[in-house]
Amino acid sequence: MNKLWLIVQREYLTRVRKMSFILGTLLAPMGLVVYILVIVGLSKYSGGEEIRVAVVDEAKMLKNLPDEKGIRFLPAGEKTLEQLIAETKEKKIDGVLRVPPLTNLNSKNHSIFFYAEKKLAPEKSSKIEKLIEKRVREFKIESAGFDKKSLEGLETEIAIDPESLDGSEDHQSKLTAGVGIGLGFIMAFIMFFMIIMYGNLIMRSVMEEKTSRIVEVMMSSVRPFQLMLGKIIGAGGVGLTQVICWAVLSTAVMFFLPMLVDVDPEAMNEAARTGASQIDPEEAQSMVTKIWAEVSRQNWWYIIGAVIIYFLGGFFIYASLFAAIGSAMSDDMGEGQALTLPVMIPLILSFYIVSMAGIRNPDSGLMVFASIFPLSSPIAMPFRLAFDPPWWQVALSLAVLVASSFFFVWLAGRIYRVGILLYGKKVTLKEIGKWMFYKG
């Protein structure tokens, strides 16, 4: 046990003292700042200079079009289409928009024409189309003699609100499914990311010690299984330390980020004015309150405890497999790609199952199988925990996962003891399979 602790301590301290670890830990939050600043800058980018468009409304359907961001609409007045096209050629305006009259009020398609030397940008084209669609709809309503408010009153939004059979107040709301999917998908993504990151860290660590032949000296005093297990625990501690540092630094970055981002008050007021007609502030506040109540309603002690167990189980399974692959690899990284593919496939399939089948129905037969099968349960079951699956499924899944963790660590140890001392030979999956049954 003392030797195992020394290996864990050596693996951990060696990694965290490296300059690459320190720089990676510090620069990742800085990368988050740069990413956010780029996104903010792109959101403020207007997409080019403002264009001036003359509008020829042949049927007087549009009235005065309001200017859009990057588009200024000019009424044609008494000018003909030919005169406006000539002005476009002379660079006085950027283009001419001709809107022909409707031949039939019941027609669902109507073409408008744009004359310009330069092709209209897709974003500006989409803005013009949506604006014209809205004005033509209003023209059709007025021409048909309908009342606009009465037509809007015909639209009814239907929402299913689940009720309990016993009449108790503690039941699911209509937001339960949405909140559950959101929480479940976040947990599944975190598990997927952390298992891949930690597993590759262990594989590279084993490869480095094998190629540098440091492992030969270490194995003179410790057993191969102890060495592998110590590297798994030590590398896991390194990854966990880095994640904690990222979480703390990212929180600090998000706190000070508003001081770095220049917020335009006029733009905020404009966004508030344009959004006021679409979003009811009281309704938005009520929705936020309901979502927060649904999030608070989750049994977080149960979910967090189970997620930790699933992470540890999944980490030991995949980390042991990555360690076994690292022991069988030489310094040829191309060889490693073929060996890591069989390990990565179950992990990737698990994430796809959650992303597709899980979102549609978390209690489907495929999701139940994925949440019990040990190679997919570390990702599938944390997703289902927000939907309160039957207790027996969770218990069975945990039992299978724990047993499988011990089995895979034992199996990886048998591969590790042979592969770690094998040099100068290209290893195949068939040969790795034979190593599992070697005696001694």
PyMOL commands that set and color helices and strands:
alter all, ss='L'
color gray80, all
select helices_A, chain A and resi 2-16+19-44+81-89+122-144+148-153+176-211+214-218+224-260+265-276+281-297+300-328+333-360+365-372+377-385+391-419+429-435
alter helices_A, ss='H'
color red, helices_A
select strands_A, chain A and resi 51-57+71-75+95-99+113-115
alter strands_A, ss='S'
color yellow, strands_A
deselect
rebuild
show_as cartoon
